[in-house]
């Protein structure tokens, strides 16, 4: 039985595995390395975060993005956007140098078994592990606007569903959304010969300003500090104090996760976008109908006026909604037993990223209502990996002591009278 199985091999999963291996744990990593970045982002996209804040995390501080770029003759400079392809290649390099071999299998089910977990894959026999860390990324949580969900196949898609936007050349495409994914997708569509139009509920688009120099006079740096999530004290707090966010009341954490660092475009994209993409701001999508091979959108303005937009295709750049109910690989009874953060549908977590089910840990987007918005960015992987592995070691120590006292490595639920779906010692009130 393994000490830890990490499900997912993106920035969070790889970072956790690197820390776990360095701590001497028996760890296995399951998944396709950097899958979301390699398979679900259009060619031509750039990393929005600064290179120095986009490192995967190894416990010795090595294997940084700058180190990788230096070996390839690439520039990883402050204020200079890096292609997504280069970042994906960096993640693959990190996996080869800092992580135990990644097993490229598809996990289909995670189920409690005895004092640990059974993990089923599409490719091989079951695995048994004492603890499991779910670092599944964002793809299970793709959000499609309700108005688009009943359209026939081929009429609408999500922005994460495209690797090559050249297929839309010569066609009218409505892009729904106002964040970086929507703005950059629309710009890339135009640059690939399509005729995009951006549709957004917001009355104005927000654009980030060009980053200030890293080295500035002390007073300027104090007034507007740099952080992994941008400049300013608020961004600094989200970036550097996720442990403090977790100590806030649940409703406050829910609000922060939902509203902090809202939709905005990168400063380097603005000119490319504004020169080529028409916009319909203050327009809410309320209806979508297939008319032959085209799609007719019913929009409503803030003044209550109706607008009809006829296009060849609709791309929803509407982000991701973290919700345990959509994590189908996790046993349904286990999911139902988990304590959540208010109404968010995300698990309540200990300071070590452990859920209310002993031995089950989470990382990435699902942890934002516990630790704040840094968990939506690569920058949060460093904080997560160190704390989560510490939590795993503590859990394994607790189980070792329990095994030592009972003389058995397994807990017999039937004999104990514990009802199905609730783990033994269910720590609903003992989150650290």
BELRAMO-V89795 format. One record per helix or strand. SS is the DSSP state (2 for helix, 1 for strand). FROM is the first residue (numbers start at 1). TO is the last residue. If there is no record, write none. Layout:
BEGIN
ss:SS from:FROM to:TO
ss:SS from:FROM to:TO
END
This chain:
BEGIN
ss:1 from:2 to:7
ss:2 from:11 to:22
ss:1 from:27 to:30
ss:2 from:35 to:39
ss:1 from:46 to:47
ss:2 from:51 to:53
ss:2 from:65 to:72
ss:1 from:82 to:83
ss:2 from:84 to:98
ss:1 from:102 to:103
ss:1 from:107 to:113
ss:1 from:116 to:121
ss:1 from:127 to:134
ss:2 from:139 to:141
ss:1 from:142 to:142
ss:2 from:146 to:148
ss:1 from:156 to:158
ss:2 from:159 to:161
ss:2 from:165 to:168
ss:1 from:172 to:176
ss:2 from:180 to:191
ss:1 from:195 to:200
ss:1 from:207 to:207
ss:2 from:218 to:223
ss:1 from:226 to:227
ss:1 from:230 to:231
ss:2 from:233 to:240
ss:2 from:242 to:246
ss:2 from:250 to:259
ss:1 from:265 to:265
ss:2 from:267 to:276
ss:1 from:278 to:281
ss:1 from:283 to:291
ss:1 from:294 to:301
ss:1 from:306 to:311
ss:1 from:313 to:316
ss:1 from:320 to:320
ss:2 from:324 to:326
ss:1 from:330 to:330
ss:2 from:332 to:337
ss:1 from:340 to:340
ss:1 from:347 to:347
ss:1 from:354 to:354
ss:1 from:360 to:362
ss:2 from:365 to:371
ss:2 from:373 to:376
ss:2 from:380 to:406
ss:2 from:413 to:416
END
